[in-house]
Amino acid sequence: MRTLRLLILVSLLSLSLSGQEQPQPTQPTPPPPGAAPQPAPPPKDKKSADRKISDKEAKELFSQVDQILKFVSKDTGLPIKHPVKRELASREKVRSYLEEENKNDEDNKRLQRTAIILKKLGLLPRDFDLGKYIDDLLEEQVSGYYDAKTKTVYLLDWVDPDSQKPVLAHELTHALQDQNFDLDKFLRQGAKAEDQSKELKAHDSVVVKPDEPGTARHAIIEGQAMIVLYDYFLDPSGRSVADSPQIVQMLRAQSQQSDDKYPLMSRAPLYLRDSLIFPYTYGMDFEVALLRQGKEKAFAGVLSDPPRNTREVMEPKVYGTGEKIEPLTLPDMRKLLGKDYEPYDIGNLGEFDVHALMKQFAGEKTANRLSPHWRGGAYYAAERTAGKAGQTDCSAKPADAKLLEAQRTSCLSLLSETRWDTPEAAKQFAERYASLLLVKYKFAQSLSDESAKPEAKAEKAPARCFDCLGGERWMTDEGEVTIQQQGERVLVLETFDDAVTLKLQQATLPPQSPPPAVHSPQ
């Protein structure tokens, strides 16, 4: 699934160190990987709030750019092709920059659609204002950034200069990535390849590619910058991430205890939080694994041949093996849905997405155990335009924006299909998905027939029928949900009407013919 507007967001969020003390050379204490950008501590008085760094301080800070750039070049092996422009930015300039970035109407529409999909999946609370949250995060927590369009690194005129030097190590890594591989083009190509919305108009079978190049490319971009950031901290002690990889685990443990230092991030729903830090945490782990094969492989090599999906980032041993994840082919959805449904969104469900689902509803241990068995996934969302979804009138169009979004979420029907490496893994995912229905809907009750075995009901609940022809059926406050497993595949149909549900089942997972009878010789 495209990770919201995060393809833009994570490129703006640098790792802010403005609220932390500068580490001593003998005992470097860098911040945890993936920590959200953090604003400086609240000033004690208005005078300190209005303080801006002096011309002398700015000049000294600018003089550090070339020195740190040389360190970055040596650390990454990426050559310096020309000096990096630098500029001191005020709060007003940063706010103007962010407002300009947020003007893209298509991006905002995509954000709104994705928010509704995530709410339908149960990954965001129904009343969560995703757009406002991201705007707050952008405006309050950007702390220095590199703009690939202007080829300029921007420093902040209200943040202590010493606190901005480590940020420079991170952001100047992006500058060298840009000089050698055209960063804007590199990331935009990934985002473009990840967008499959044109398939919504298809009047034939729909092939959903399993690739997530935009998300994967952001992970290596930020993962490399994290490596350089920590190497910059470790340099006074004569160490580096390459020769002290255990430090990554130590810092990961530290990051899990830092919620009080990063209030905006700690308020985020789990999926959003994990999405925001994915490029920094998994991206860094990916780069640490590649460093074992040498600096060339970890930097220029992977930029020339980036990973294709979140599976390769989350499991570096898979990257470079030539593993091929076959695309999932959905039937002619427009034909099957009929006139009462309007196509809404389409995309893939990657390994990160199923990990997030399992982590939120079954726990991290289950997510870590089950998600590596993922071998493909896709979703297709359609908006019911007539009739009712549960108790919601789908034909009404409330004028209030919040009521309209709530109605659209209730009236959204969702097909999701995943493929696994074994039938057992598929069954486990189907069982876990069924359990999350009790959490994400206000009301959910299994429609499995228990009356046939009253004695079993008294002793224990009957086994769920995930692999039978009809699958397991649930009734919710927004309509019926069917979960069906067939071999390595799991099909979930949420809140379609009965007739459409049957059509989708038959077209997506047609009944398999029984094996031919084997006759013993006479």
TORVEX-835349 format. One line per field, with one value per residue (C-alpha): residue number from 1; residue in one letter; z, x, y. Coordinates in steps of 0.5 Angstrom, whole numbers. Layout:
N
nr = [NUM, ...]
rest = [A, ...]
c3 = [Z, ...]
c1 = [X, ...]
c2 = [Y, ...]
end
This chain:
522
nr = [1, 2, 3, 4, 5, 6, 7, 8, 9, 10, 11, 12, 13, 14, 15, 16, 17, 18, 19, 20, 21, 22, 23, 24, 25, 26, 27, 28, 29, 30, 31, 32, 33, 34, 35, 36, 37, 38, 39, 40, 41, 42, 43, 44, 45, 46, 47, 48, 49, 50, 51, 52, 53, 54, 55, 56, 57, 58, 59, 60, 61, 62, 63, 64, 65, 66, 67, 68, 69, 70, 71, 72, 73, 74, 75, 76, 77, 78, 79, 80, 81, 82, 83, 84, 85, 86, 87, 88, 89, 90, 91, 92, 93, 94, 95, 96, 97, 98, 99, 100, 101, 102, 103, 104, 105, 106, 107, 108, 109, 110, 111, 112, 113, 114, 115, 116, 117, 118, 119, 120, 121, 122, 123, 124, 125, 126, 127, 128, 129, 130, 131, 132, 133, 134, 135, 136, 137, 138, 139, 140, 141, 142, 143, 144, 145, 146, 147, 148, 149, 150, 151, 152, 153, 154, 155, 156, 157, 158, 159, 160, 161, 162, 163, 164, 165, 166, 167, 168, 169, 170, 171, 172, 173, 174, 175, 176, 177, 178, 179, 180, 181, 182, 183, 184, 185, 186, 187, 188, 189, 190, 191, 192, 193, 194, 195, 196, 197, 198, 199, 200, 201, 202, 203, 204, 205, 206, 207, 208, 209, 210, 211, 212, 213, 214, 215, 216, 217, 218, 219, 220, 221, 222, 223, 224, 225, 226, 227, 228, 229, 230, 231, 232, 233, 234, 235, 236, 237, 238, 239, 240, 241, 242, 243, 244, 245, 246, 247, 248, 249, 250, 251, 252, 253, 254, 255, 256, 257, 258, 259, 260, 261, 262, 263, 264, 265, 266, 267, 268, 269, 270, 271, 272, 273, 274, 275, 276, 277, 278, 279, 280, 281, 282, 283, 284, 285, 286, 287, 288, 289, 290, 291, 292, 293, 294, 295, 296, 297, 298, 299, 300, 301, 302, 303, 304, 305, 306, 307, 308, 309, 310, 311, 312, 313, 314, 315, 316, 317, 318, 319, 320, 321, 322, 323, 324, 325, 326, 327, 328, 329, 330, 331, 332, 333, 334, 335, 336, 337, 338, 339, 340, 341, 342, 343, 344, 345, 346, 347, 348, 349, 350, 351, 352, 353, 354, 355, 356, 357, 358, 359, 360, 361, 362, 363, 364, 365, 366, 367, 368, 369, 370, 371, 372, 373, 374, 375, 376, 377, 378, 379, 380, 381, 382, 383, 384, 385, 386, 387, 388, 389, 390, 391, 392, 393, 394, 395, 396, 397, 398, 399, 400, 401, 402, 403, 404, 405, 406, 407, 408, 409, 410, 411, 412, 413, 414, 415, 416, 417, 418, 419, 420, 421, 422, 423, 424, 425, 426, 427, 428, 429, 430, 431, 432, 433, 434, 435, 436, 437, 438, 439, 440, 441, 442, 443, 444, 445, 446, 447, 448, 449, 450, 451, 452, 453, 454, 455, 456, 457, 458, 459, 460, 461, 462, 463, 464, 465, 466, 467, 468, 469, 470, 471, 472, 473, 474, 475, 476, 477, 478, 479, 480, 481, 482, 483, 484, 485, 486, 487, 488, 489, 490, 491, 492, 493, 494, 495, 496, 497, 498, 499, 500, 501, 502, 503, 504, 505, 506, 507, 508, 509, 510, 511, 512, 513, 514, 515, 516, 517, 518, 519, 520, 521, 522]
rest = [M, R, T, L, R, L, L, I, L, V, S, L, L, S, L, S, L, S, G, Q, E, Q, P, Q, P, T, Q, P, T, P, P, P, P, G, A, A, P, Q, P, A, P, P, P, K, D, K, K, S, A, D, R, K, I, S, D, K, E, A, K, E, L, F, S, Q, V, D, Q, I, L, K, F, V, S, K, D, T, G, L, P, I, K, H, P, V, K, R, E, L, A, S, R, E, K, V, R, S, Y, L, E, E, E, N, K, N, D, E, D, N, K, R, L, Q, R, T, A, I, I, L, K, K, L, G, L, L, P, R, D, F, D, L, G, K, Y, I, D, D, L, L, E, E, Q, V, S, G, Y, Y, D, A, K, T, K, T, V, Y, L, L, D, W, V, D, P, D, S, Q, K, P, V, L, A, H, E, L, T, H, A, L, Q, D, Q, N, F, D, L, D, K, F, L, R, Q, G, A, K, A, E, D, Q, S, K, E, L, K, A, H, D, S, V, V, V, K, P, D, E, P, G, T, A, R, H, A, I, I, E, G, Q, A, M, I, V, L, Y, D, Y, F, L, D, P, S, G, R, S, V, A, D, S, P, Q, I, V, Q, M, L, R, A, Q, S, Q, Q, S, D, D, K, Y, P, L, M, S, R, A, P, L, Y, L, R, D, S, L, I, F, P, Y, T, Y, G, M, D, F, E, V, A, L, L, R, Q, G, K, E, K, A, F, A, G, V, L, S, D, P, P, R, N, T, R, E, V, M, E, P, K, V, Y, G, T, G, E, K, I, E, P, L, T, L, P, D, M, R, K, L, L, G, K, D, Y, E, P, Y, D, I, G, N, L, G, E, F, D, V, H, A, L, M, K, Q, F, A, G, E, K, T, A, N, R, L, S, P, H, W, R, G, G, A, Y, Y, A, A, E, R, T, A, G, K, A, G, Q, T, D, C, S, A, K, P, A, D, A, K, L, L, E, A, Q, R, T, S, C, L, S, L, L, S, E, T, R, W, D, T, P, E, A, A, K, Q, F, A, E, R, Y, A, S, L, L, L, V, K, Y, K, F, A, Q, S, L, S, D, E, S, A, K, P, E, A, K, A, E, K, A, P, A, R, C, F, D, C, L, G, G, E, R, W, M, T, D, E, G, E, V, T, I, Q, Q, Q, G, E, R, V, L, V, L, E, T, F, D, D, A, V, T, L, K, L, Q, Q, A, T, L, P, P, Q, S, P, P, P, A, V, H, S, P, Q]
c3 = [0, -2, 5, 5, 3, 6, 0, 1, 8, 10, 5, 9, 16, 18, 25, 29, 35, 37, 44, 46, 49, 44, 46, 48, 44, 48, 50, 43, 45, 38, 38, 37, 30, 27, 32, 30, 29, 35, 36, 41, 48, 50, 51, 58, 56, 50, 50, 49, 44, 40, 39, 33, 31, 30, 24, 27, 29, 22, 18, 23, 22, 14, 14, 17, 11, 7, 12, 14, 7, 6, 12, 8, 2, 5, 9, 3, -2, -6, -10, -9, -16, -14, -7, -4, -3, 4, 6, 13, 14, 18, 21, 16, 10, 13, 13, 6, 4, 7, 5, -3, -2, 1, -5, -10, -10, -13, -7, -2, -6, -5, 2, 4, 0, 3, 10, 9, 7, 13, 17, 14, 15, 22, 22, 24, 29, 25, 28, 27, 22, 18, 14, 20, 24, 18, 17, 25, 24, 18, 21, 28, 27, 21, 23, 17, 10, 4, -2, -9, -13, -11, -9, -3, 5, 9, 16, 22, 24, 31, 33, 36, 31, 35, 35, 27, 26, 26, 22, 17, 17, 15, 10, 6, 5, 1, -2, -5, -7, -11, -14, -16, -17, -18, -12, -14, -21, -17, -12, -17, -21, -15, -13, -20, -21, -15, -17, -20, -20, -27, -26, -23, -30, -33, -36, -36, -31, -26, -25, -19, -18, -12, -12, -7, -11, -8, 0, -2, -5, 1, 6, 3, 2, 9, 12, 8, 12, 18, 18, 16, 22, 27, 24, 25, 32, 33, 29, 35, 39, 32, 31, 26, 25, 20, 26, 32, 29, 36, 37, 33, 37, 43, 40, 38, 45, 47, 42, 45, 51, 48, 47, 52, 48, 42, 44, 36, 35, 41, 39, 33, 31, 31, 23, 22, 27, 24, 17, 19, 22, 17, 12, 18, 22, 17, 12, 17, 19, 11, 10, 16, 13, 6, 10, 11, 3, 3, 3, -5, -4, 1, -2, -10, -11, -8, -11, -18, -16, -11, -7, -10, -4, 3, 4, 1, 6, 12, 10, 7, 5, 0, -4, -9, -10, -16, -12, -16, -13, -18, -19, -16, -22, -20, -24, -28, -22, -26, -29, -23, -18, -23, -22, -15, -14, -16, -16, -11, -10, -11, -9, -6, 1, 2, 7, 11, 11, 13, 19, 21, 21, 25, 30, 32, 33, 34, 37, 35, 36, 32, 26, 26, 26, 20, 16, 13, 10, 5, -2, -5, -4, -7, -5, -9, -6, -8, -6, -5, -8, -7, -1, 6, 9, 16, 18, 14, 8, 2, -2, 2, 2, 8, 7, 14, 12, 18, 17, 9, 11, 16, 11, 6, 11, 13, 5, 3, 1, 1, -3, 0, -3, 0, -2, 3, 2, 5, 7, 14, 14, 10, 15, 21, 17, 16, 23, 26, 21, 23, 30, 29, 26, 33, 34, 28, 28, 33, 32, 29, 30, 27, 23, 23, 24, 31, 31, 28, 33, 40, 44, 41, 43, 50, 50, 45, 39, 33, 28, 23, 16, 13, 7, 5, -1, 3, 8, 14, 15, 20, 21, 23, 24, 16, 13, 12, 12, 9, 10, 5, 5, -1, -1, 0, -2, 3, 0, 5, 2, 7, 7, -1, -2, -2, -9, -11, -5, -9, -16, -13, -9, -15, -20, -15, -12, -16, -13, -14, -18, -13, -14, -19, -15, -15, -16, -13, -18, -17]
c1 = [0, 3, 5, 0, 4, 10, 14, 14, 13, 19, 24, 22, 23, 30, 33, 32, 37, 36, 33, 39, 46, 52, 55, 62, 68, 69, 62, 58, 50, 47, 39, 35, 34, 28, 26, 21, 24, 23, 23, 27, 25, 20, 23, 23, 21, 19, 26, 29, 23, 25, 33, 36, 43, 48, 51, 57, 54, 51, 58, 61, 56, 56, 63, 62, 58, 64, 68, 62, 61, 68, 66, 60, 64, 69, 64, 59, 64, 60, 64, 63, 62, 60, 59, 53, 49, 47, 42, 39, 32, 27, 20, 16, 21, 20, 12, 12, 16, 11, 5, 8, 9, 2, -1, -1, -9, -7, -3, -8, -14, -9, -8, -16, -17, -12, -14, -21, -18, -14, -20, -23, -18, -18, -11, -13, -19, -25, -24, -17, -16, -10, -9, -9, -4, 1, 1, 2, 8, 11, 10, 13, 18, 22, 29, 34, 33, 36, 31, 33, 30, 34, 40, 40, 41, 37, 39, 34, 36, 32, 36, 43, 48, 52, 45, 45, 52, 49, 43, 48, 51, 44, 42, 49, 48, 42, 46, 51, 46, 43, 49, 51, 44, 39, 35, 28, 28, 30, 24, 19, 20, 19, 13, 10, 12, 8, 2, -3, -10, -10, -12, -19, -21, -20, -26, -22, -18, -13, -6, -3, 4, 7, 13, 13, 19, 17, 17, 23, 27, 26, 28, 35, 36, 34, 38, 44, 43, 42, 49, 53, 49, 52, 58, 59, 57, 62, 68, 71, 72, 75, 69, 63, 57, 61, 65, 61, 54, 52, 50, 44, 41, 43, 40, 34, 32, 34, 29, 23, 24, 24, 16, 16, 21, 17, 10, 7, 10, 8, 1, 1, -3, 1, 1, 2, 8, 11, 10, 14, 20, 20, 25, 30, 29, 29, 32, 38, 38, 38, 44, 48, 47, 50, 56, 58, 59, 63, 62, 61, 55, 52, 52, 53, 51, 44, 43, 44, 40, 35, 30, 23, 19, 18, 20, 27, 28, 25, 29, 36, 38, 32, 35, 39, 37, 33, 27, 20, 14, 8, 3, -4, -9, -16, -22, -26, -28, -32, -37, -38, -39, -45, -48, -49, -41, -36, -29, -25, -18, -13, -6, -2, -1, 6, 10, 10, 3, 1, 6, 3, -4, -1, 3, -3, -8, -4, 2, 9, 11, 6, 7, 15, 13, 8, 10, 16, 11, 8, 8, 4, -2, -7, -13, -19, -24, -31, -36, -43, -47, -54, -58, -55, -48, -51, -55, -51, -55, -50, -54, -54, -48, -47, -45, -41, -34, -33, -40, -38, -32, -35, -41, -35, -32, -38, -40, -33, -33, -26, -23, -16, -13, -6, -2, 3, 8, 4, -3, -1, 1, -5, -9, -6, -7, -14, -15, -12, -16, -22, -20, -19, -26, -28, -24, -25, -32, -37, -41, -38, -41, -39, -45, -41, -47, -46, -53, -51, -46, -50, -45, -39, -42, -42, -35, -32, -33, -33, -27, -27, -29, -23, -22, -29, -33, -36, -31, -33, -38, -39, -44, -42, -45, -43, -45, -43, -35, -33, -26, -24, -18, -16, -9, -4, -9, -13, -19, -23, -29, -32, -39, -41, -48, -49, -50, -43, -40, -42, -39, -33, -32, -33, -29, -23, -22, -26, -28, -23, -24, -24, -18, -19, -21, -16, -18, -14, -12, -17]
c2 = [0, 7, 10, 16, 22, 20, 19, 27, 27, 23, 27, 33, 30, 30, 28, 33, 34, 41, 39, 34, 36, 35, 29, 29, 26, 20, 18, 19, 18, 19, 19, 13, 11, 13, 18, 23, 30, 34, 41, 45, 45, 51, 57, 59, 67, 71, 73, 67, 65, 70, 69, 68, 66, 71, 73, 71, 64, 63, 64, 59, 54, 55, 54, 47, 45, 44, 40, 36, 34, 32, 27, 25, 23, 19, 15, 14, 13, 18, 24, 31, 34, 41, 45, 45, 51, 53, 58, 60, 59, 63, 60, 64, 61, 54, 55, 58, 52, 47, 50, 50, 43, 42, 45, 39, 37, 30, 29, 31, 27, 21, 23, 23, 16, 13, 15, 12, 6, 5, 7, 1, -4, -1, 2, 9, 11, 13, 20, 21, 27, 25, 31, 36, 31, 31, 38, 39, 34, 38, 45, 44, 38, 40, 41, 43, 40, 39, 41, 37, 42, 48, 44, 47, 45, 49, 51, 54, 61, 60, 53, 53, 52, 46, 42, 43, 40, 33, 34, 37, 30, 27, 32, 33, 25, 27, 32, 27, 22, 28, 30, 22, 20, 25, 24, 28, 23, 17, 18, 20, 14, 10, 14, 13, 6, 5, 8, 3, 8, 7, 0, 3, 4, -3, -7, -13, -17, -13, -14, -11, -11, -13, -8, -2, 2, 8, 6, 2, 7, 12, 7, 6, 14, 15, 9, 11, 18, 15, 11, 17, 21, 15, 15, 22, 21, 15, 18, 22, 15, 12, 7, 7, 3, -2, -4, -3, -6, -8, -1, -1, -6, -2, 5, 1, -1, 6, 9, 5, 9, 15, 17, 22, 26, 26, 28, 28, 21, 18, 21, 17, 11, 5, 4, 11, 11, 5, 8, 14, 11, 5, 9, 10, 4, -2, 3, 3, -4, -6, -2, -5, -12, -9, -6, -13, -13, -7, 1, 0, -5, -1, 6, 7, 0, 0, 6, 4, -3, -1, -6, -7, -8, -8, -15, -14, -8, -12, -18, -16, -23, -23, -17, -19, -27, -26, -28, -26, -25, -26, -21, -22, -22, -19, -21, -15, -11, -6, -12, -16, -10, -7, 0, 1, 1, 6, 4, 8, 5, 0, -2, -8, -10, -11, -15, -9, -8, -15, -14, -8, -11, -17, -12, -8, -14, -20, -17, -16, -23, -26, -20, -22, -30, -29, -23, -27, -32, -27, -28, -22, -18, -13, -9, -6, -1, 1, 6, 4, 9, 6, 3, 2, -1, -3, 2, 8, 11, 11, 15, 21, 26, 30, 37, 37, 34, 30, 27, 25, 22, 18, 16, 14, 10, 6, 5, 3, -4, -8, -14, -16, -22, -24, -30, -34, -39, -45, -47, -47, -39, -37, -41, -37, -30, -32, -34, -27, -23, -26, -24, -17, -16, -16, -10, -5, -6, -3, -10, -17, -24, -30, -33, -40, -45, -48, -51, -58, -59, -57, -62, -58, -52, -53, -56, -51, -47, -51, -50, -44, -46, -42, -47, -49, -47, -41, -39, -36, -31, -25, -20, -13, -6, -4, -11, -18, -20, -26, -29, -35, -39, -43, -47, -41, -35, -32, -27, -22, -19, -13, -11, -12, -14, -22, -22, -19, -22, -29, -26, -24, -31, -35, -30, -29, -36, -41, -48, -53, -59, -65, -70, -76, -82, -87, -95, -100, -106, -112]
end
